[in-house]
Structures are given as structure tokens and as C-alpha cells.
Amino acid sequence: MSSMDFENRKAMIEPNDALDIILASAHRLAPVTVELAKIDGYVLAEDIVAGHDVPPFDNSAMDGYAVLTADITGAGEANPVTLKLIEEQPAGKATDMKVIPGTAIKIMTGAPIPAGADVVVPIEKTSLSGGRVDILVALPLRNNVRSAGEDMPKGSVAVTAGTTVTPVIIGLLASLGYATARVRPKPKTAVIGTGNELIPVEEPLTPGKIRDSNSYTLTAQARACGADVTRLGVAGDTKEDVARLVGLALDSADVVVTSGGVSVGDYDFVKDVLAEMGAELQFWGVKQKPGKPLAFWVLGEKLVFGLPGNPVASVLCFEEYVRPALLKMMGRGHLLRPVITAELTHDFKKKPGRQHFVGVRVTATDRHYQATVNGRQGSGILKSLDGADGIAVIPKDVIEMKVGERVEVQMIGLPEDH
């Protein structure tokens, strides 16, 4: 794509081609070391190998008595087996005492299984009297015994590279003694709105003005990906103001996301500013609705997305193109949402030539899914995505779809699976 002349770069391309270009340009960020207490949400850059068994020794799964299975064969409430109590073993302490026939050691949850013992009888299935304990139940070999390495055996890959760190994984790392781990950084992402018509959300509306919603929505979308995102506010409709905010973004961010200013209006300065800064335009215009004016640049290792200003187009373009790029940069293995096939619950008409992305509600029956368009559609009707479970993808050459026809739906509420 980099060798294309400018006129070809301005030609509209297919959505799949746009995504391919973006992902080819998005490089995984170089690994960094992060301490365990701050590692949640990062993606592991290397396999985590167990340096020892977890648990490191056989231990008791509950409070009770460590005994020999052979001693309690046939035990029951009507015919208890009486054993001599020779020791009490709390968690965190090992004992030199050995369980031999006719003896028992009282043991707490998590304490090492003493030598000789091969079963733990729960305390509620016993009766203690002086220095002896009555066992009121027969149990099989190693019942209530947690074996060394049953969670993670030494030398095993406990967590693979590309896994997003969750609270449970933090617990696994801690149990293996990892105070730090190598992870992919969270891409620094800057979000910029453009347009003189935009005012801060806290200001009252005046004639000709609307409140800035796109920069807040896009910032939240970037944060939901796991990015380290900064909202830089709104650039006015002057080349100087656009250049000021874009320059500030490029100074600090790996990814810059602008909203508006990429069409063909007299005040659409984003393309000119980026060209003067040396950014290489990869494409401008995608055969899709909404979101046709989408533009994408590369400046060194930095990515710049010029999203349309209409709210629905902006949200959908982020979902389809920016999100996968951010996920790849932070090392995720899966970049795209699950796709299902659903039956339309009503007719759908459109003009040919552009692929349509349509917010839908998805319901499941016993044998199939159904998709219902989520209210009135339009590039400026953000409410059309509120409550949508998925995005129906209508092929570019389709003119009409009838009730019951099947359509592919990207399930935007579910984590990526491919």
C-alpha cells in the first residue's frame, strides 16, 4: 500500500481490505516488566512456567484428622473406630510425627499431610474424647488430600503468552513467586474531536451548537480495549488548532484517533495537517455505511485513524478497525468478535455498492438466532446502538433481504474469539 500513488490511495476500498491494511501496520509493542500489583489488564509477553509444584506438598483439603485408610475400613456411626491422638498440626507447620496404625493427627486446612497418613476424615465425622478420637465414617484412599502439583506441576506452562492478566492469573503468578512479569504495554492512545460546532458537555446549548459526545464515546471505547487513553478535547475548525492538538497527540501517543474533519468540506483540515507532518496516507474512503470517509495514516510506528464525525459512524469505525489494532498492539491473540448467523425478523432494504453495518438485537431460540434491527438507523442516531447485542453485516451487493433470511452478526458484547 505504501507504494500507491496519492490518487489510488484516495480510491474507496473494501472493508476487509481496510482491516487488512490496518492490522499489517499495527505492530506489537515491545515487552516491558511490570510489578505484580499493577499487572492486571496487561497481556503476557511470555509463557509463565511453574518453577515448583503448586501446591508444593500434599495438604489437607479441610479441618479433620489425618489417618490410615486401612484403620477406618468399615467405620460408621454405629461402629466407630477409635484411634489415639498423637499430634495436632496447624497450617504452616510440618510435623516429624508419623501416623502409624491405630493413631491419628489432628490437621487444619492447608497443613502438610504427615508421613504415613493417606486420608483426612472431616472433623464433623468424628468425636473427640480425651486423647482419643472416634472415626464415624469410612473413606477411600487420599480422600480430602490435595496432591502436590495438582494445580500446577513443576515445569508446566501455567499461563501462555498472549493471555490477558485477570485477578485469577495474578493469583497464579503470586503462587509461583512471580513478583514481576513481562507484558506488552497498553498502547498510549489520544482521542481528538474536531469542529467549531462542538461545545463542552457542561455548557448550555446555544444556536448552532451541539455537545461533544464523540470524544467521550471513543475514549471509553479505547479504555474498554485496555488502552492507556487520553482525551485531548476538541480542535476548532482552523488548520492551526488541528495541527496543535494532532501534534500534541503524536508527541506522546502510539495511536491517534480523530473524529470529524476527514471529509471534503472547507474546514476539514485533518488530512492536510497530517500530510504536512509526514504521515503516510494508507487509504481514505471505505465502501461501507456508515463510515465511508474513514481515513488511516502511518507515521513511523504510530497509527492515526481519522474517523467520521457522525456519532454512529464514529462508534462503528472504532469497533471495526481501531479496536482490533489496539488489541494486536497489546499482544492479544484474538482480535475479532464472535460471529453468528441469525435470521432476520423483518425485511431490510438498502442501495447496492456499500457494505452496511447495522445494530441489531439478537435473541436465541431452540435451534437458531434471530436478529432485529435496533430501532431507527442513521449515522447520527446514536440511540440505534444502545441495547444492540451485535452488528449485522449486510453485503455490498445486497439490495433487499426478506424475513427469515440469514445474516452474519458480530457479537459486540462478547470477547474476541478469533
C-alpha positions in Angstrom: 0.0 0.0 0.0 2.9 2.4 0.7 3.9 2.5 -2.9 0.5 3.5 -4.2 0.2 6.9 -5.7 -2.0 9.5 -4.0 -4.9 9.2 -6.3 -5.1 5.4 -5.8 -4.9 6.0 -2.0 -8.0 8.2 -2.3 -10.0 5.5 -4.0 -12.5 3.8 -1.8 -11.6 0.3 -0.7 -13.4 -2.7 0.7 -13.9 -3.0 4.5 -11.9 -6.3 4.6 -9.0 -4.7 2.7 -9.1 -1.7 5.1 -8.8 -4.0 8.1 -6.0 -6.0 6.5 -4.0 -2.8 5.9 -4.6 -1.6 9.4 -3.6 -4.9 11.1 -0.5 -5.2 8.9 0.6 -1.7 10.1 -0.2 -2.4 13.8 2.9 -3.8 15.4 3.0 -5.5 18.8 4.6 -3.2 21.3 8.0 -4.2 22.8 7.6 -6.0 26.2 8.1 -4.2 29.5 8.4 -5.5 33.0 5.5 -4.7 35.4 5.2 -5.5 39.0 2.6 -7.9 40.1 0.4 -5.4 42.0 -0.1 -3.3 38.8 -0.2 -6.0 36.2 -4.0 -6.6 35.8 -5.3 -5.9 32.3 -1.9 -6.3 30.6 -1.2 -9.1 28.1 1.6 -11.5 29.0 4.5 -11.3 26.6 6.0 -14.7 27.6 4.9 -18.1 28.9 4.7 -18.4 32.7 6.4 -21.7 33.7 5.9 -23.2 37.1 9.3 -23.4 38.9 7.8 -25.7 41.5 4.7 -27.7 42.2 1.6 -25.9 43.2 0.6 -26.8 45.9 4.3 -27.6 46.8 3.3 -30.5 49.1 0.4 -32.8 49.8 -2.0 -30.9 52.1 -5.4 -31.2 53.8 -8.5 -30.0 52.0 -10.3 -29.4 55.3 -10.0 -29.5 59.1 -10.1 -33.0 60.4 -7.9 -36.0 61.3 -5.1 -37.5 59.2 -5.3 -41.2 59.5 -4.6 -44.5 57.7 -7.3 -45.7 55.3 -6.8 -49.3 56.5 -7.6 -48.2 60.0 -11.0 -46.9 59.2 -12.3 -49.6 56.9 -15.9 -50.4 58.0 -16.1 -47.4 60.3 -19.6 -45.8 60.8 -21.7 -44.1 63.4 -22.9 -47.5 64.7 -19.4 -48.9 64.8 -16.9 -46.1 65.3 -13.1 -46.8 65.1 -11.2 -45.3 68.0 -7.7 -44.0 67.3 -5.0 -42.5 69.6 -4.4 -38.8 69.0 -0.7 -38.2 68.9 -0.2 -34.7 67.5 -2.0 -31.5 66.3 -0.8 -29.9 63.1 -1.9 -26.4 62.2 -1.4 -24.8 58.7 2.1 -23.5 58.1 3.8 -26.1 60.2 5.2 -29.5 59.3 5.5 -32.3 61.9 8.1 -35.0 62.5 5.4 -37.3 63.9 4.4 -40.2 61.7 0.9 -41.7 61.6 1.1 -45.4 62.3 -1.6 -48.0 62.7 -4.0 -47.1 65.5 -3.1 -43.4 65.6 -4.3 -40.0 64.2 -3.0 -36.5 63.9 -5.4 -33.5 64.1 -4.9 -31.4 61.0 -6.0 -28.0 59.8 -6.9 -27.0 56.2 -3.8 -26.4 54.1 -1.4 -28.2 56.5 1.0 -30.7 55.1 -0.2 -34.3 55.2 2.0 -36.1 57.8 4.1 -39.1 56.9 2.2 -42.3 56.9 -1.3 -40.7 56.6 -3.2 -41.3 53.4 -6.7 -39.9 54.1 -8.3 -37.0 56.1 -11.5 -37.5 57.9 -13.6 -34.3 58.3 -13.9 -33.1 61.9 -17.7 -33.3 61.7 -17.4 -37.1 61.1 -15.5 -37.6 64.3 -16.0 -37.4 68.0 -13.1 -36.4 70.3 -12.8 -37.8 73.9 -9.7 -37.1 75.9 -6.7 -38.2 73.9 -8.7 -40.4 71.6 -10.8 -39.7 68.5 -13.7 -41.8 67.3 -13.9 -42.0 63.5 -17.6 -42.3 62.3 -17.1 -42.8 58.6 -15.1 -45.0 56.2 -13.4 -43.1 53.3 -11.4 -44.1 50.3 -7.7 -43.6 49.9 -6.5 -40.0 49.7 -10.0 -38.5 50.2 -9.7 -34.9 51.2 -6.0 -34.8 50.3 -4.8 -32.2 47.8 -1.8 -33.6 46.0 1.4 -31.7 45.3 1.3 -30.2 41.8 -2.4 -30.9 41.2 -2.9 -27.2 40.4 0.3 -26.6 38.5 3.1 -29.3 38.3 6.7 -28.1 38.2 7.9 -27.4 34.7 4.4 -26.9 33.2 3.3 -23.8 31.3 0.9 -22.3 33.8 -0.2 -19.4 31.6 0.6 -18.8 27.9 1.9 -15.7 26.3 -0.9 -13.6 24.8 -3.2 -14.1 27.8 -4.8 -11.1 29.4 -4.0 -10.8 33.1 -7.0 -11.3 35.3 -7.3 -11.4 39.1 -7.1 -15.2 38.9 -4.0 -15.1 36.8 -2.5 -12.6 39.3 -3.1 -15.3 42.0 -1.4 -17.9 39.9 1.6 -15.7 39.4 1.8 -14.9 43.1 1.6 -18.6 44.0 4.6 -19.3 41.6 6.7 -16.5 43.1 6.5 -14.0 40.2 6.9 -10.5 41.7 7.0 -9.1 38.2 6.2 -10.3 34.7 7.0 -9.4 31.1 3.9 -7.9 29.4 3.0 -5.9 26.3 2.4 -2.2 27.2 -1.0 -0.7 26.9 -1.0 1.4 23.7 -0.9 5.1 24.5 -4.0 6.4 22.7 -5.0 10.0 22.2 -8.6 11.0 21.2 -9.4 14.3 19.5 -12.7 15.8 18.4 -12.9 18.4 15.7 -15.5 21.1 14.9 -16.5 24.6 15.8 -20.0 23.3 16.5 -18.9 21.3 19.5 -19.1 22.6 23.0 -18.2 21.0 26.3 -20.8 18.8 27.8 -21.3 21.0 30.8 -22.2 24.1 28.8 -25.7 25.1 27.8 -26.8 24.7 24.2 -26.8 27.8 22.0 -28.0 28.2 18.4 -25.9 26.1 16.0 -24.0 24.3 18.7 -24.1 20.6 19.9 -22.3 19.0 22.8 -19.2 17.0 22.2 -20.1 13.3 22.6 -17.8 11.5 20.2 -14.6 12.2 22.1 -16.1 10.8 25.3 -17.5 7.8 23.5 -14.2 7.0 21.7 -12.2 7.5 24.9 -14.5 5.0 26.7 -14.2 2.5 23.8 -10.4 2.8 23.9 -10.4 2.3 27.6 -12.6 -0.8 27.2 -9.9 -2.3 25.0 -7.4 -1.9 27.7 -5.6 1.1 26.1 -3.9 3.9 28.1 -6.1 6.6 26.7 -6.1 10.4 27.0 -8.9 12.6 25.7 -7.3 15.8 24.4 -10.5 17.7 23.8 -11.8 19.4 20.6 -9.9 21.2 17.9 -11.6 24.1 16.3 -12.1 24.5 12.6 -8.8 26.1 11.9 -5.7 24.4 10.5 -3.6 25.8 13.3 -5.8 24.4 16.1 -6.0 21.0 14.4 -2.2 21.0 14.0 -1.8 21.9 17.6 -3.8 19.0 19.0 -2.6 16.5 16.5 1.0 17.4 17.2 0.4 17.1 20.9 -1.1 13.7 20.4 1.7 12.4 18.1 4.3 13.6 20.7 3.0 11.2 23.3 0.7 8.5 21.8 1.2 5.3 19.9 -2.3 5.7 18.3 -4.2 8.9 17.5 -7.9 8.8 16.9 -9.6 11.9 15.5 -13.4 12.4 15.0 -14.6 14.6 12.1 -12.6 16.7 9.8 -11.7 14.0 7.3 -14.4 14.6 4.6 -14.2 17.1 1.8 -15.6 20.2 3.5 -13.8 23.6 3.5 -13.0 23.2 7.2 -11.8 19.5 7.1 -8.1 20.1 7.9 -7.0 16.7 9.4 -5.7 15.3 6.1 -3.7 18.4 5.2 -2.2 18.6 8.7 -1.1 15.0 8.7 0.3 15.3 5.2 2.5 18.2 6.3 3.6 16.3 9.4 4.9 13.5 7.1 2.2 10.9 7.9 1.7 8.4 5.1 -1.9 8.1 4.0 -2.8 4.4 3.6 -6.4 4.9 2.5 -9.2 7.4 2.6 -12.7 6.1 2.0 -14.2 2.7 2.6 -17.2 1.1 0.8 -19.3 0.9 3.8 -22.3 2.6 5.5 -21.9 4.2 7.9 -18.3 5.4 7.9 -17.4 5.9 4.3 -14.9 8.8 5.0 -12.7 6.7 7.2 -9.0 7.5 6.8 -5.9 5.8 8.0 -2.3 7.0 8.2 1.1 5.7 9.4 3.8 7.9 10.8 6.8 5.7 11.7 5.4 3.1 14.2 2.4 5.4 15.1 -1.1 4.9 13.7 -3.6 7.6 13.0 -7.3 7.0 12.5 -9.5 9.7 11.0 -13.0 8.7 12.0 -16.1 10.3 10.6 -17.9 12.9 12.8 -21.3 11.3 12.8 -21.7 9.5 16.1 -22.8 6.1 14.8 -20.2 6.1 12.1 -17.5 7.0 14.6 -18.5 4.2 17.1 -18.8 1.6 14.4 -15.5 2.5 12.8 -13.7 2.3 16.1 -15.3 -1.1 16.8 -14.4 -2.5 13.3 -10.9 -1.0 12.8 -9.4 0.7 15.8 -10.2 -1.9 18.4 -8.6 -4.8 16.5 -5.4 -2.7 16.0 -5.2 -1.8 19.7 -5.7 -5.4 20.7 -2.9 -6.5 18.4 -0.5 -3.9 19.6 -1.0 -5.0 23.2 -0.3 -8.6 22.3 -3.8 -10.2 22.2 -4.1 -13.4 20.3 -7.8 -12.9 19.3 -8.7 -9.7 17.6 -12.2 -10.1 16.2 -15.6 -10.6 17.9 -17.5 -13.8 17.6 -19.7 -14.1 14.5 -23.0 -15.9 14.5 -25.6 -16.5 11.7 -29.1 -15.2 12.5 -32.4 -15.0 10.8 -33.8 -11.5 10.2 -37.2 -10.9 11.8 -38.2 -8.3 9.2 -37.5 -7.2 5.7 -34.4 -5.0 5.1 -33.7 -2.8 2.0 -30.6 -0.8 1.0 -28.8 0.6 -2.0 -26.1 -1.5 -3.6 -22.4 -0.7 -3.6 -21.6 -0.4 0.1 -21.5 -2.9 2.9 -23.8 -2.0 5.7 -23.1 -2.3 9.4 -26.5 -2.4 11.3 -27.0 -2.5 15.0 -29.3 -5.4 16.0 -30.8 -7.1 19.0 -30.2 -10.9 19.0 -32.4 -13.5 20.5 -31.9 -17.2 20.7 -34.5 -19.9 20.1 -34.0 -23.7 20.5 -32.4 -24.1 17.1 -31.3 -20.7 15.8 -30.7 -17.0 16.4 -32.9 -14.1 15.3 -31.7 -10.6 14.6 -33.9 -7.5 14.8 -32.8 -4.1 13.7 -32.3 -2.0 16.9 -34.7 0.9 16.1 -34.4 3.6 13.6 -31.0 3.6 11.8 -28.8 6.6 10.8 -25.3 7.9 11.1 -26.5 10.5 13.6 -28.8 8.3 15.7 -26.6 7.0 18.5 -29.6 5.5 20.2 -29.7 2.9 17.5 -26.7 1.2 19.2 -28.0 1.5 22.7 -29.0 -2.1 23.7 -27.7 -3.6 20.5 -26.2 -7.1 21.0 -24.4 -7.2 17.6 -23.7 -5.6 14.3 -25.3 -7.2 11.3 -23.1 -7.2 8.2 -25.1 -6.7 5.0 -23.0 -7.4 1.9 -22.5 -4.5 -0.5 -24.4 -6.0 -3.5 -27.5 -7.0 -1.5 -30.4 -4.7 -2.2 -33.1 -6.5 -0.2 -33.3 -9.1 2.5 -36.6 -10.8 3.4 -37.9 -12.1 6.8 -36.1 -15.3 7.7 -33.1 -14.7 5.5 -29.8 -15.4 7.3 -27.2 -12.7 8.0 -23.9 -12.7 9.8 -23.8 -10.8 13.1 -20.7 -9.7 15.0 -21.5 -10.1 18.7 -20.1 -6.9 20.2 -21.0 -7.8 23.7 -18.7 -10.9 23.7 -14.9 -11.1 23.9 -12.9 -11.7 20.8 -12.6 -15.4 19.8 -10.6 -15.2 16.5 
